[in-house]
């Protein structure tokens, strides 16, 4: 008995080994606790019933991610309608917008909340401003940390030049690309693993100007590269991704091969898009050992 107790004591004293992490991004489309007709909400916005929240909770359970970068979420109370607060913690930027980018992660992870990337909100005084970035550092067991940034960038410039004089959206996206490039450069100087996750509102190919601006600061791995998005595809016609996960620093080598996934909703009725989301969760597994 005594040797057994000694062995157990030694095991308990050992540091927890690093484990694989499943990281995900999901724009949940106006996830809010505000009632229909609230002045902060668009007119005619579909109101979710409890059955719709139950569907979203079921998809969150199926996703089973360790960390989810979430977008268009009205803070922790709204996030808790989808992610069980008994098993998850939340972080959102210090702003009052209904649409915020934030995080939900499983309890037990070692997470540090970093200052908001507030510069991404190019119009902080607007009624519906652009959104700040939510920035956290995550460590699994005694493994190395990874810095994660949840974003939701300006829409209206899904492709083409960022310098179009007739498009404020494209010009805004170009300014946001510069901010992200600086954030990436700082992570590279620190030598830490990092990932940017969320709704970029941008289709990307290898020659994309937006992506090229980011890779000026550091090489990046993009799990969505080479794939089409099956979310709400019509007649089996998939479309380009605008949600992405970009991995940089040591995290480029941590990506588990063939682990990129899209959790496609089983509902086929297009009217359900407004009650679930027009974005499906995307995920990848990383091994930070």
C-alpha positions in Angstrom: 0.0 0.0 0.0 2.8 2.4 0.9 4.6 2.1 -2.5 1.2 2.7 -4.2 0.6 5.9 -2.2 4.1 7.1 -3.0 3.5 6.4 -6.7 0.2 8.3 -6.6 1.9 11.2 -4.8 4.5 11.4 -7.5 1.9 11.4 -10.3 -0.1 14.1 -8.7 3.0 16.2 -8.3 3.8 16.0 -12.0 2.8 19.0 -14.2 -0.2 18.5 -16.3 0.8 17.6 -19.9 -0.3 19.7 -22.8 -3.2 18.4 -24.7 -4.7 19.0 -28.2 -6.9 22.0 -28.4 -9.9 22.3 -30.7 -10.3 26.0 -31.6 -13.3 27.3 -33.6 -14.9 30.4 -35.0 -18.7 31.0 -35.2 -20.7 34.1 -36.1 -24.0 33.4 -34.4 -25.9 36.3 -36.1 -27.4 38.8 -33.8 -27.3 36.6 -30.7 -28.9 38.9 -28.1 -31.1 39.0 -25.1 -32.7 42.2 -26.3 -36.5 41.9 -27.2 -37.9 42.3 -30.6 -38.3 46.0 -31.5 -35.4 47.2 -29.3 -33.9 50.3 -30.8 -30.4 48.7 -31.0 -31.8 45.9 -33.3 -32.6 46.2 -37.0 -36.2 46.5 -37.9 -37.7 43.1 -38.8 -35.0 41.1 -37.2 -36.2 37.6 -36.6 -36.8 36.8 -32.9 -35.5 33.6 -31.6 -37.8 31.4 -29.6 -36.6 28.9 -26.9 -36.7 26.1 -29.5 -34.2 28.1 -31.6 -31.8 28.6 -28.6 -32.2 24.9 -27.9 -31.1 24.1 -31.5 -28.1 26.4 -31.1 -27.1 24.8 -27.8 -27.3 21.4 -29.5 -24.9 22.6 -32.2 -22.5 24.0 -29.6 -22.5 20.6 -27.9 -21.7 18.9 -31.2 -19.0 21.4 -31.9 -17.4 20.5 -28.6 -14.5 23.0 -29.1 -12.2 24.0 -26.3 -12.2 27.6 -27.4 -14.7 29.3 -29.7 -14.2 32.8 -31.2 -17.7 34.1 -31.4 -19.1 37.0 -33.3 -22.3 39.1 -33.3 -22.9 38.2 -29.7 -24.4 40.7 -27.2 -22.1 39.8 -24.2 -21.9 36.9 -21.7 -25.6 36.6 -21.0 -26.4 36.1 -24.6 -23.5 33.7 -25.0 -24.8 31.6 -22.1 -28.0 31.0 -24.1 -25.8 28.8 -26.4 -22.8 27.8 -24.3 -23.5 26.2 -20.9 -22.1 28.7 -18.3 -21.5 25.9 -15.9 -18.9 24.5 -18.3 -17.8 27.7 -20.1 -16.3 31.0 -19.4 -16.6 34.1 -21.6 -14.7 37.2 -22.5 -15.9 40.2 -24.5 -14.4 43.6 -25.3 -15.3 46.6 -23.1 -17.9 48.1 -25.5 -21.6 48.2 -25.5 -22.4 47.2 -29.1 -25.0 44.5 -29.6 -22.7 42.8 -32.1 -19.4 42.0 -30.4 -16.6 39.6 -31.1 -15.6 37.5 -28.1 -14.7 34.1 -26.7 -16.2 31.1 -25.0 -13.9 28.5 -23.6 -14.3 25.4 -21.5 -13.6 25.8 -17.8 -10.3 24.5 -16.6 -8.2 26.1 -19.3 -5.6 28.6 -18.2 -6.7 31.8 -19.9 -5.4 35.4 -19.6 -7.5 38.3 -20.9 -5.4 40.8 -22.8 -6.4 44.4 -23.7 -8.9 44.8 -26.5 -7.6 45.5 -30.0 -9.8 48.7 -29.9 -8.2 50.2 -33.0 -10.2 47.8 -35.2 -13.3 49.8 -34.3 -12.7 52.6 -36.8 -15.9 54.4 -35.9 -16.3 54.1 -32.1 -18.8 56.9 -31.8 -21.2 55.5 -34.5 -24.5 54.1 -33.5 -23.5 50.8 -35.0 -19.7 51.0 -34.9 -17.2 48.6 -36.2 -16.1 46.0 -33.7 -13.1 45.7 -31.4 -11.0 42.6 -31.4 -11.1 40.3 -28.3 -7.6 39.1 -27.3 -6.8 36.2 -25.0 -3.9 33.9 -24.2 -4.6 30.2 -23.7 -2.5 27.5 -22.2 -3.3 23.9 -22.0 -1.7 22.2 -19.0 2.0 22.9 -18.9 2.2 23.4 -22.7 3.2 26.6 -24.5 0.7 29.4 -24.7 -1.1 30.6 -27.8 -2.4 34.1 -28.3 -5.9 34.2 -29.8 -7.7 37.1 -31.4 -11.4 37.1 -32.2 -12.5 39.5 -34.9 -15.4 40.6 -37.0 -14.2 43.0 -39.7 -16.0 45.5 -41.9 -18.3 44.0 -44.5 -19.0 45.1 -48.1 -15.5 44.3 -49.6 -15.5 40.6 -49.9 -13.0 40.7 -52.8 -11.1 43.1 -55.0 -8.9 46.1 -54.3 -8.7 47.6 -50.8 -7.9 51.0 -52.3 -11.1 51.5 -54.3 -11.9 55.2 -54.1 -15.6 54.5 -54.5 -15.8 52.1 -51.5 -15.5 53.2 -47.9 -15.9 49.6 -46.9 -12.8 48.5 -48.9 -10.8 51.4 -47.5 -11.9 50.5 -44.0 -10.9 46.9 -44.5 -7.5 48.1 -45.7 -7.1 50.1 -42.5 -8.1 47.1 -40.4 -5.6 44.9 -42.4 -2.9 47.3 -41.3 -3.9 47.1 -37.7 -3.9 43.3 -37.9 -0.5 43.3 -39.6 0.9 45.3 -36.7 -0.7 42.9 -34.2 0.9 40.0 -36.0 4.3 41.7 -36.2 4.2 42.2 -32.4 3.5 38.5 -31.8 6.3 37.6 -34.2 8.7 39.8 -32.2 7.5 38.1 -29.0 8.1 34.7 -30.6 4.7 33.3 -29.5 2.2 31.1 -31.2 -1.0 32.9 -32.3 -4.2 32.6 -34.3 -6.7 35.1 -35.6 -10.2 33.7 -35.8 -13.6 35.0 -36.9 -15.6 36.7 -39.6 -13.2 38.5 -41.9 -16.0 39.3 -44.4 -13.3 38.6 -47.0 -12.9 35.8 -49.5 -9.2 34.9 -49.7 -7.1 33.2 -52.3 -3.3 33.1 -52.6 -3.2 36.4 -54.5 -5.6 38.3 -52.3 -4.4 41.8 -51.4 -5.8 41.6 -47.8 -4.0 38.3 -47.1 -0.8 39.6 -48.6 -0.8 42.6 -46.2 -1.1 40.2 -43.2 1.7 37.9 -44.4 4.0 40.9 -44.7 4.3 40.6 -41.0 4.7 36.8 -40.7 3.9 33.6 -42.6 0.4 32.3 -41.9 -1.4 29.0 -42.3 -5.0 29.2 -43.4 -7.0 25.9 -42.8 -9.8 27.1 -45.1 -7.4 27.3 -48.1 -8.4 25.0 -50.9 -11.9 24.3 -49.5 -15.3 25.6 -50.4 -17.9 26.4 -47.7 -20.8 24.0 -47.6 -22.8 26.1 -45.2 -26.4 26.7 -46.5 -25.1 25.7 -50.0 -27.8 25.6 -52.7 -28.1 22.7 -55.0 -24.8 21.3 -53.5 -23.0 24.5 -54.7 -20.6 25.5 -52.1 -19.3 29.1 -51.7 -16.1 30.8 -50.6 -15.4 31.2 -47.0 -15.5 34.6 -45.3 -14.9 33.1 -41.9 -11.3 32.0 -41.4 -8.7 30.8 -38.9 -5.2 32.1 -39.5 -2.3 30.4 -37.6 1.1 32.0 -37.1 4.3 31.5 -35.3 4.8 28.0 -33.8 1.1 27.4 -34.3 1.6 26.9 -38.0 3.3 23.6 -37.1 0.8 22.7 -34.4 -2.2 22.2 -36.8 -3.3 18.6 -36.7 -3.4 17.3 -40.3 -6.8 17.0 -41.9 -8.5 18.3 -38.8 -10.3 21.3 -40.4 -14.1 20.9 -40.1 -17.3 22.8 -40.9 -20.3 21.9 -38.7 -23.1 22.1 -41.2 -26.6 22.6 -40.0 -29.0 19.8 -40.7 -31.9 22.1 -41.3 -32.6 22.7 -45.0 -35.4 25.2 -44.8 -33.8 28.6 -45.8 -36.0 30.4 -43.3 -34.0 28.8 -40.5 -31.0 30.9 -41.5 -32.4 33.8 -39.5 -33.1 31.7 -36.5 -29.8 29.7 -36.4 -27.2 31.7 -38.3 -26.1 32.4 -41.8 -22.6 31.2 -40.7 -21.7 27.6 -39.7 -19.0 27.0 -37.1 -15.5 26.2 -38.5 -12.8 24.5 -36.4 -9.3 23.0 -36.4 -7.3 21.0 -33.9 -3.9 22.1 -32.8 -1.2 20.2 -30.8 0.9 22.6 -28.8 3.4 20.1 -27.6 
